[in-house]
């Protein structure tokens, strides 16, 4: 099981933007950013970057849930088998986006109980100045590839898309999600990133 989680590192980072280095946005796994920060290759601390973007988006939408993710993303998410991806812009690696995937098992369940594991796609957010430029799409695509590598047979990725988030719902429908009967806030993805079963959509703060 531990090896299966490690295998998820094959999900690649991605880049978008024009020819100017200052405009390019790159999506990185949290662990890659941390290693580069510790090696003094980049100045951005991944926990601070995640906190900066997620806090700004939460404040915009009035959300206060899940403070533990912001206080200690490594402990609250990564140490539990989850993943975080960050979007950074330009040579200075300015944080402009984030998304996370939380892994959950019922209390008392062990690593071998794959069928009882669920995943939640959370904390999707993009800085106001970088919206409608493909950053949200790049983040979600990266995390869906991560899910494909990490999830076991019968596991699902779940979250909520409130009905009021019209733009977010349209975004996910364009990416291949569809509405599920009897679940007003749920979208379901059964595309190429979901070979092991349903991927139930995200609760985005922005797309």
C-alpha positions in Angstrom: 0.0 0.0 0.0 2.8 2.4 0.8 4.4 1.6 -2.6 1.1 2.4 -4.3 1.1 5.9 -2.8 4.6 6.4 -3.8 3.8 5.3 -7.4 1.5 8.3 -7.7 4.6 10.5 -8.1 4.7 9.6 -11.8 2.0 12.2 -12.4 3.8 15.0 -14.3 3.9 18.7 -13.6 2.6 20.9 -16.4 3.3 24.4 -17.7 1.2 27.0 -19.6 1.7 30.6 -20.7 3.4 32.6 -23.4 7.0 33.0 -24.4 7.8 35.5 -21.6 9.2 33.6 -18.5 7.3 36.1 -16.3 4.0 34.9 -17.6 4.5 31.2 -17.4 2.6 29.2 -14.9 3.9 25.8 -13.8 2.0 23.2 -11.7 4.1 21.3 -9.2 3.5 18.5 -6.6 3.9 19.8 -3.1 6.8 17.5 -2.4 8.7 18.8 -5.4 8.3 22.4 -4.3 9.4 21.5 -0.8 12.6 19.7 -2.1 13.5 22.7 -4.3 12.8 25.1 -1.4 15.1 23.1 0.9 17.8 23.0 -1.7 17.5 26.8 -2.0 16.5 26.5 -5.7 13.3 28.4 -5.2 12.2 30.8 -2.4 8.6 29.7 -2.1 7.8 27.5 1.0 5.1 25.1 -0.2 3.1 25.3 3.1 3.1 29.1 2.9 2.2 29.1 -0.8 -0.7 26.7 -0.2 -1.9 28.8 2.7 -1.7 32.1 0.8 -3.8 31.0 -2.1 -6.3 28.9 -0.2 -6.8 31.6 2.5 -7.5 34.3 -0.1 -10.1 32.1 -1.9 -11.8 31.1 1.3 -12.1 34.7 2.4 -13.6 35.5 -1.0 -16.3 32.8 -0.6 -16.8 33.0 3.2 -15.5 29.5 3.9 -14.0 28.6 7.2 -14.0 24.8 7.1 -10.9 22.7 7.4 -8.6 25.1 9.1 -6.2 22.2 9.9 -5.4 22.0 6.2 -4.0 25.6 6.2 -2.3 25.3 9.5 -0.4 22.1 8.7 -1.0 20.8 5.1 1.8 18.2 5.5 0.3 16.7 8.6 -3.4 17.1 7.8 -3.1 15.9 4.2 0.2 14.4 3.0 0.9 12.3 6.1 -2.6 10.8 5.7 -1.8 9.7 2.1 -3.2 12.7 0.4 -1.7 15.0 -2.2 -1.3 18.7 -2.9 -0.5 20.5 -6.1 0.6 24.1 -6.4 0.6 26.5 -9.4 3.4 29.1 -9.5 4.0 31.9 -11.9 7.3 33.3 -13.3 10.9 32.8 -12.3 10.1 34.0 -8.8 7.5 31.2 -8.4 4.7 33.4 -7.2 1.9 31.2 -5.8 -1.2 31.5 -8.0 -3.2 28.3 -7.5 -3.6 25.2 -5.5 -5.7 22.0 -5.2 -5.6 19.1 -2.7 -6.8 15.5 -2.5 -7.6 14.1 0.9 -7.5 10.4 1.6 -10.0 9.1 4.2 -10.6 5.7 5.8 -13.2 4.8 8.5 -11.7 4.8 11.9 -10.0 1.5 12.8 -9.6 0.5 9.2 -6.1 -0.6 8.1 -4.1 0.0 4.9 -5.2 -3.2 3.4 -8.9 -2.2 3.4 -8.8 -0.5 0.1 -12.5 -0.8 -0.6 -13.3 1.4 2.4 -11.0 4.2 1.3 -12.5 7.4 -0.2 -10.8 10.4 -1.7 -12.0 14.0 -1.6 -10.8 16.7 -4.0 -10.6 19.9 -2.0 -9.1 23.4 -1.8 -9.2 24.2 -5.5 -8.4 27.9 -5.9 -6.8 30.3 -8.3 -5.7 33.8 -7.6 -8.0 36.5 -9.1 -5.4 37.8 -11.5 -4.8 34.3 -13.0 -8.4 33.1 -13.5 -9.7 32.1 -16.9 -6.2 31.4 -18.1 -6.3 27.6 -17.8 -4.6 27.4 -14.3 -7.6 25.6 -12.7 -7.7 23.1 -15.6 -4.0 22.4 -15.2 -4.4 21.8 -11.5 -7.4 19.5 -11.8 -5.8 17.5 -14.7 -2.7 16.9 -12.6 -4.6 15.8 -9.6 -6.8 13.4 -11.6 -3.7 11.8 -13.0 -2.5 11.5 -9.4 -5.8 9.9 -8.4 -5.5 7.4 -11.2 -2.1 6.3 -9.9 -2.9 6.3 -6.2 -6.4 4.9 -6.0 -7.1 1.2 -5.5 -9.8 -0.9 -7.0 -13.3 0.2 -5.9 -12.1 3.5 -4.4 -13.8 6.8 -5.3 -12.9 10.5 -5.4 -15.7 12.6 -4.0 -16.5 16.2 -3.2 -19.3 18.8 -3.7 -20.0 21.5 -6.2 -22.7 23.7 -4.7 -25.5 24.7 -7.1 -24.6 28.3 -6.7 -21.2 27.7 -8.3 -22.5 28.0 -11.9 -19.1 28.7 -13.4 -17.4 25.9 -11.6 -20.1 23.4 -12.7 -19.8 24.5 -16.3 -16.0 24.1 -16.0 -16.2 20.5 -14.8 -18.9 19.6 -17.3 -16.5 20.8 -20.1 -13.9 18.5 -18.6 -16.1 15.4 -18.9 -18.0 15.4 -15.6 -21.8 14.9 -15.6 -24.5 15.3 -13.1 -25.7 12.3 -11.1 -29.3 11.6 -10.4 -30.4 12.4 -6.9 -27.3 14.3 -6.0 -27.8 18.0 -6.6 -24.3 19.0 -5.5 -22.4 16.1 -7.1 -20.8 15.7 -10.5 -19.4 12.4 -11.7 -16.4 11.9 -13.9 -15.9 8.6 -15.9 -13.3 9.7 -18.4 -9.8 8.6 -19.2 -8.5 9.6 -15.7 -10.8 7.1 -14.0 -10.0 3.5 -15.0 -10.9 2.1 -11.5 -14.3 3.5 -11.1 -16.1 6.8 -10.6 -14.4 10.0 -9.9 -17.0 12.2 -8.2 -16.2 15.8 -8.8 -14.6 18.5 -6.8 -15.8 21.2 -4.5 -14.0 24.1 -6.2 -13.3 27.6 -5.0 -12.5 28.6 -8.5 -11.8 27.1 -11.9 
